[in-house]
């Protein structure tokens, strides 16, 4: 099975293998074979990856210059200096060396802190300096630069074939505007995988409360908002007996409000920004009755009955101790955060599932991708042929070496503690959604009026959606008009 299957957002055929109860299991990894054995097996049996159609070229040792970003939430780098014995690190090393040897060039990567990388990229483009062939930018910033004519569209790049499997096609197609791929992700860029959101659950607490098996609920299609709510309420307890719910008590759900709101609306299959028949984005929240119903339910899930530990200050998950200390039944988290000390050092057994559907009538589970760091091509790039070949070759080689290591070893073995969680990753990857209100226009919508509305504990969605309509529509129309020139 292709571990990174990038199917369309509205895929209706996700199938989950039958699952068994996993309660009271010891904290162990699930794969008794070695990392090398698994990777060899994947390499031998995986034949569906399309091969690139690149010509033979010799670039005589020239440098492919990369500006990358550093973060604890995602892997913003594309190159590592040496093999360390870690399977993912070594897969990245092997993939890069294979591409370098094939075309006789050297990847030179500079890593900056995320904001510094954004600023440096900006300054160099504005100055007209050809310092990097590709630069790492936050997705919404990259869109802004495209609007200003500072980037080369991926559709204009020679040798790049966005129809190939190793380009993240469903994600990239959701980012198009007027049918054009101004920006794109591929398999060498792990940030778009790291930003995939899932739900962790405390297996020991689930067993103590004698609640239903979440894996079986997912498989049966009965994992819904209502079931999630009832489980969360069952976990709530005033542990210190002072009749006031604080950080010293137990909750049903843990997670930053900035993340749980969009994660849950995506899980329900709604979005504040849709596309018309011409593939142009439009703000539809003011007339979207379905979204209004979903927001009302998310508000009820989070703010009523003390089910959610109310974190609204955008803290890093590593400073929220509720789930780690066993005082929350569920936690909204991401692939990238699973590879952190928070989870690696956790003593409790936990499982991984998708976030719940709105109701059983919903045909599919949907999984949110918060965004990512896009490797953009600056207009200062003086050799697009070389850059196109390098990007295409790296993308293909990543599908052969890096993606199997990321999923089959890192996610499914090192970051999880049972077979059932590992199986859930396939379902999650088949149902990923890149919501433009959560990514390109998150400053106006997700972190703008919707985020502020939810953070304040307000249900006044209709008035907030209408009062912000002009500002949001102007921003979207500005983008459409600029990119149409």
Secondary structure, DSSP 8 states (H G I E B T S, - for coil): --TT----TT------------TT--S--S--S-HHHHHHHHHHH---S----------TTEEEEEEEEE-SSS---S--SS--S-HHHHHHHHHHHHHHHHHTEEEEEEEEEHHHHHHHHHHHHHHT----SEEEEEHHHHHHHHHTT-EE-GGG-TT--TTSTTB-HHHHHHT-BTTB-SS--BTT-THHHHTBEEEEEEHHHHHHTT---HHHHHHHT--BHHHHHHHHHHH-B-TT-SSS--TTSBEEEE-BHHHHHHHHHHHTT--SEEE-TTS-EEE-GGG-HHHHHHHHHHHHHHHSTT-B--B-S---GGG--TTTTT-EEEEEEEHHHHSSHHHHT--S-EEEE---BSSTT--S--EEB---EEEEEETT-S-HHHHHHHHHHHHHHHHHHHHHIIIIIIIIIIS-SSHHHHHHHHHHHTTEE--TTTTTTTTTIIIIIHHHHHHTT---HHHHHHHTHHHHHHHHHHHHHHHH-
